[in-house]
Amino acid sequence: RRCGKRSDTRRERRDMGKKGKGTGSFGSRRNKSHTLCRRCGKRSYHIQKSTCAACGYPSARTRSYNWSVKAIGRKTTGTGRMRYLKTLPRRFKNGFREGTEAKKKVAA
């Protein structure tokens, strides 16, 4: 048996399951502290604090910090659909004209 080492390793394997913070203990994590946020849609809304860790909801101002430039870039203008802004340069170029039709080209 080589100095009783085999029995020790068996005991260690049995205890490795849920004792520490590592892989084994992840199976017993079943309480959710965060749920989906109504404003940003991320799973960052803390239920007990009732605030979002990502966008700061229900605060009127959106949470952003200059020490995280990458995070600002993920949330900034141009990362979404831009339903209004994407047509603006073209409309500005044409002088914001509305309700007019292009003149028909005469066949030569």
C-alpha positions in Angstrom: 0.0 0.0 0.0 3.0 2.4 0.0 2.6 4.2 3.4 -1.2 4.5 3.3 -1.2 7.1 0.5 -4.1 5.4 -1.4 -6.6 5.9 1.3 -5.7 9.5 1.6 -6.3 10.2 -2.1 -9.7 8.6 -1.9 -10.7 10.7 1.0 -9.5 13.8 -0.9 -11.5 13.0 -4.0 -14.7 12.6 -1.9 -14.2 16.0 -0.3 -13.3 17.8 -3.5 -17.0 17.9 -4.5 -18.6 20.9 -3.0 -16.1 22.2 -0.4 -14.3 25.1 -2.1 -15.2 27.8 -4.6 -14.0 25.9 -7.6 -15.6 23.6 -10.2 -17.2 21.2 -7.7 -19.2 23.8 -5.9 -20.8 25.2 -9.1 -23.4 22.4 -9.0 -24.9 23.7 -5.8 -25.3 27.3 -7.0 -29.0 27.7 -7.6 -30.0 31.1 -6.1 -30.2 34.0 -8.5 -29.2 37.4 -7.2 -29.5 39.1 -10.6 -32.4 39.0 -13.1 -33.2 40.7 -16.4 -33.2 44.5 -16.5 -36.1 46.3 -18.0 -34.0 49.0 -19.5 -30.8 47.4 -20.8 -32.0 43.8 -21.1 -28.9 42.3 -19.4 -29.0 39.8 -16.5 -27.7 42.5 -14.2 -30.7 43.7 -12.2 -30.1 42.9 -8.5 -33.3 41.7 -7.0 -32.7 42.7 -3.3 -31.0 46.0 -4.1 -33.5 46.7 -7.0 -30.8 48.3 -9.1 -29.1 47.3 -12.3 -25.4 46.7 -12.1 -24.9 47.5 -15.9 -27.1 50.5 -16.6 -28.0 51.8 -13.1 -31.8 51.5 -13.6 -34.1 52.9 -11.9 -31.7 55.9 -11.9 -32.6 58.4 -14.6 -29.0 58.6 -15.8 -27.4 55.6 -17.6 -24.5 54.2 -15.6 -21.2 54.9 -17.4 -17.6 55.5 -16.2 -14.7 56.9 -18.0 -12.3 54.3 -16.5 -14.0 51.8 -18.7 -13.8 53.1 -22.3 -14.6 49.7 -23.8 -17.9 49.5 -21.9 -18.9 53.0 -23.1 -18.1 51.9 -26.7 -20.5 48.9 -26.3 -23.4 51.1 -25.2 -22.9 54.2 -27.3 -24.7 55.6 -30.4 -24.2 53.4 -33.4 -24.3 50.1 -31.6 -28.1 49.7 -32.0 -30.6 50.2 -34.9 -30.4 54.0 -35.0 -33.9 54.2 -36.5 -33.9 58.0 -36.7 -30.2 58.9 -36.9 -29.3 56.6 -39.8 -31.5 58.6 -42.3 -30.4 62.0 -41.0 -27.3 62.7 -43.1 -29.2 62.0 -46.4 -32.2 64.1 -45.3 -29.8 67.0 -44.3 -28.1 66.8 -47.7 -31.4 67.3 -49.4 -32.5 70.2 -47.2 -35.1 68.2 -45.2 -37.6 68.3 -48.1 -40.8 66.3 -47.7 -43.9 65.6 -49.7 -42.2 66.2 -53.1 -41.7 63.8 -56.0 -38.8 63.5 -58.3 -39.4 65.0 -61.8 -39.9 62.4 -64.5 -37.0 62.1 -67.0 -38.0 62.8 -70.6 -37.1 59.9 -72.9 -34.6 61.3 -75.5 
